[in-house]
Amino acid sequence: MDGNRLSLTAGDPQVYAALAGEERRQSRGIELIPSENYTWPEVLAVLGSVLTNKYSEGYPGRRYYGGQEYTDVIEELARERARRLFRAEHANVQPLSGSPMNQAAYFACLKPGDTILAMELSHGGHLTHGAPVSHMGKVFNFTRYRTRTDLGGAIDFDEVRAIALKSRPKLVLCGHSSYPRELDYAAFKRIADEVGALTMADISHLGGLVAGGVSANPLDAGFDIVTTTTHKSLRGPRGGLILCRSGLARAIDSSVFPGLQGGPHMNAVAGAAITFGKALQPEFKDYARRVKDNAGLLASGLAARGAALVTGGTDNHLMVINTVASYGVDGDEAERALDRVGITTNKQVIPDDPRPPLRPSGIRLGTPACTTRGMGPAEMDLLAGAIVEAIVNRGNEASVRELGARIRELCARHPVPGLAAAA
Ligand SMILES: Cc1ncc(COP(=O)(O)O)c(C=O)c1O
């Protein structure tokens, strides 16, 4: 046990007990929430370091506090590695998480009341893409494009263009939390150019796939701004990254600080520097490829067992099962049935869901975390079977216990990085 842990055991046994419980939960269960991952042991170490003590308002070489000789090195490393990783002219590594990252990006180029064209939320968009309950939905005027269920979930770009010509957005936004298909960035860019709008892609979910070269990079299609969280498929600490062309660098930087935030969390910025360094290694390409291959295998294994998948499958790391259509079970009940056997997923609305968000029609699954644990084709087949079994047999106690034991065995063979073994 290291020094930090020792002091936590004695210094706050209540928090320590909950931490130990969470470690056990993570070791013994399979994480299939597509926005989660196991970060690198080096990142866990730096998050718990003395960097958390330091205030660093401003940017390298232009800080509002003294004592920045080491924090400047760290932020410069993070910025330079991020630029290299994503082929970007400029990177801001300070956003505290994904939501403030998007907020800062909007305010860098828009005024309150301006129009943003974004994906319909139940079709895959994120809360910060203008949900009425989010502050962003109140500050900006969002108009919406949708996916076409009759075209296998494709986006109809004639329709996107027609909406853009009518609503004259200042910003065309693409990106998603639950859309399992590739996006045609060039098509979005053409429409934005036609109406004189800027382009922004929120690739929070795809960050690791883009970094690993298995998903398209919107910057290659000439996008103005790209945002990504660092803690999902990228495997980093919780945080946000804004990439842009150099002409927008000043606006982005001043929108993050002092526009929106005060002091950056330098322990997380150091974790991001480590993460980008890891993602620049050749092994990360292999990881990204395996995440995507595993998702394809899991999706086909589920479909073969009767699961109705939104859009019929996946091109990326995530998929959505319509559990009502497949098994007559809503997403909340399916999520709870899976929890009971140690498989963690999340309930999910499907396009134009007739059901409410807390009892929606589906669940969302993804493969970044289980791939980090070294799972591959054989495990994807086992998991597809286990997921269907857990939902269908949810009322049978003996079956639930037996399946739970099988999942624990599987997990014991695939330890979580940074945790010694399944406790
Ligand atoms: C596409 C997208 N953007 C932004 C966010 C917000 O990130 P955070 O939860 O770190 O605020 C998420 C999180 O799920 C997301 O999926």
The ligand as a Tripos MOL2 file, in Angstrom:
@<TRIPOS>MOLECULE
LIG
   16    16     1     0     0
SMALL
NO_CHARGES

@<TRIPOS>ATOM
      1 C1        -20.6910   14.1850  -26.8350 C.3       1 LIG1
      2 C2        -20.4730   14.6460  -25.4190 C.ar      1 LIG1
      3 N1        -20.1270   15.9260  -25.1920 N.ar      1 LIG1
      4 C3        -19.9360   16.4130  -23.9580 C.ar      1 LIG1
      5 C4        -20.0500   15.5960  -22.8410 C.ar      1 LIG1
      6 C5        -19.9180   16.2100  -21.4750 C.3       1 LIG1
      7 O1        -18.8510   15.7420  -20.7610 O.3       1 LIG1
      8 P1        -18.8060   15.8710  -19.1530 P.3       1 LIG1
      9 O2        -19.7180   14.8070  -18.6320 O.co2     1 LIG1
     10 O3        -17.3570   15.6390  -18.8620 O.co2     1 LIG1
     11 O4        -19.2690   17.2360  -18.7930 O.co2     1 LIG1
     12 C6        -20.3840   14.2480  -23.0210 C.ar      1 LIG1
     13 C7        -20.5110   13.3710  -21.8380 C.2       1 LIG1
     14 O5        -21.1250   12.3620  -21.8020 O.2       1 LIG1
     15 C8        -20.6100   13.7660  -24.3490 C.ar      1 LIG1
     16 O6        -20.9700   12.4980  -24.5750 O.3       1 LIG1
@<TRIPOS>BOND
     1     1     2 1
     2     2     3 ar
     3     2    15 ar
     4     3     4 ar
     5     4     5 ar
     6     5     6 1
     7     5    12 ar
     8     6     7 1
     9     7     8 1
    10     8     9 2
    11     8    10 1
    12     8    11 1
    13    12    13 1
    14    12    15 ar
    15    13    14 2
    16    15    16 1
@<TRIPOS>SUBSTRUCTURE
     1 LIG1         1 GROUP 0 **** ****
